[in-house]
Amino acid sequence: MRKPAATFAVPTTIEPGLDRVLHYWNHLKRGENNVPFADDVNLPDLQELAKDAFLLESFEKPLRFRLDIIGDNIAARYGHAVTGKFIDEVEMHAPFDSLAEQCTRAVRKRTPTYYRNEAARYARLALPLWENGRVELVLVAMTGSGD
């Protein structure tokens, strides 16, 4: 039997660190906009949470994502340098498993998405950011061990 496609819906209750990042993202919105502008994001504003966050640059036609800025803990979890690489050029294992699907959903729906990997003991939030008339960046934050 075929497994249903993931919706990446953000549950009502999420991990405290991810909830803080979601709160930060929501407060960046200007006026009636549903998505914050990319130039309003400042990772150091996230303080310690910035070590467990990264920014993905979004490209159209075809939709691809490039790892732009990566927090120290994310880089250490992954095990080798991936900054500047497209995610389809990187082996997708924790903490990047299902990342392309999750971010595609965030970009197309212009809404936050959530992913939880019970086996690897981590959760991830992907938050779209608006620039030049489209979602050009995705802020991704993680919590948990990711082992």
N, C-alpha and C positions, 0 to 999 in steps of 0.2 A: 504494500500500500504506500502511496506517495505521501510524503510529509507536506503539510500545508506551508505556504510561503510565510515568512516572518513579516509581521506588520511593523515592528520596531516602535510600537506605540509606547509612549512614556507612561508608566503606571502612576497611580495616584500618590503612592509613597515610594520614594527612591532613597538611596543611600545619602547620608548627610552631606558628604563632600560634593556629590553630583547635584544635590538640591541647592547648595550654595552657588555652584557655577550656573545653574539654571536661573536662579534669582539674579545673579550678576547680568546674565544675557537679557533677561526681561527688563531690567532697569536701564539697559542701553538703548532701548527702543525710543525713537523720537515721535512725538505726536501720536497719530493713529496708525503708524507703521507696524506691521506684524513681525518684521524682521529688522534687527539692528543693522546699522551701517558698519562695514568692516573697519573703517578708520577710527571707530570709537573703541575698539577692543585694544586693551593694553594688558598683556598677560601678567606683568608684575602686579597689577591690581588684584590678582587672584592669590597673591602671597604664596604660601606653601603649596596651594593647589596647582600652581603653575608648573611644578615639577612633574605633575601627572596629567599634563595637558599638551596638546599640539594643534597646530594649524595646518589645514590642507587647502591648497589652492585648487580651485575647480575650473576645469577647461571644458568647453562645449565641442560637440561634433567631431569626434565622439566624446561623450562625457568621461573624463578622466580626472584623477586626483593626484596631486604631487605633494609630498611631505615637505612642508615649508619650515616651520619652527617646531622643534620637539623638546619637551621638558626633559630634564636630566633623568628622572625615574623611568620614563618611557624608553629613552635611549638605552638605559641599563637593562631593562627588561627584555628588549628586543635582541640585544647581544652584539650588534654591529651597526656601523653608521648607515643610516637610510635617508638622512636629510638630502633634499634635492631630487630624490627618486620618485617616479610615479609608482603608485601602489600596485599597479599591475606588473611592475618590474621586481617586486619584493615578494619573497615567500610569505604567504599569508598564514602565520601562526600567531598564537597569543603574544602580544595583545592586539594583533591586527586581523584576527579571523572575522570574517563577515563584514569587514570594514567598508568595502566597496558597495555592497548592497545597502548597508545602513546609511552611508553618506549619499548614495544615489537617491534614496527615499527622502532624506532631509532636503536635498537640493530641489528635487521635483515637486515636493509637497510644500516646500518653504516652511517647514515646521521642525521642532526638535524631534530627535529619534533616540531610542534607548535599546541597548543590547546587553544581555547578561549571559556570561559563560559560567555555568555552575561548576563544571569540571575544573576549569582553570581559576575559579574563585575570583572573578572580577566582573565589574559592570562598566559600561561606557555610554556616554551621552554625546550626541553629535548635534551641533547647533549651527544653523545656516547664518551667513552674514552677507548683507547686500552691498554691492558696489557696481558701478557702471551699468545699472539697469538690470542686473541679474545677481544670482548668488555666486559670488566669486571665491569666497572663503568659507570653510567649515571649521568651527572651533570644536575640538573633541577633548573631552575630559574623562578620566578613568578613576576608579577606586577599587581597592582590593589588592590581593597579592599578585595576581597574574601569573602564578607559577604553573 
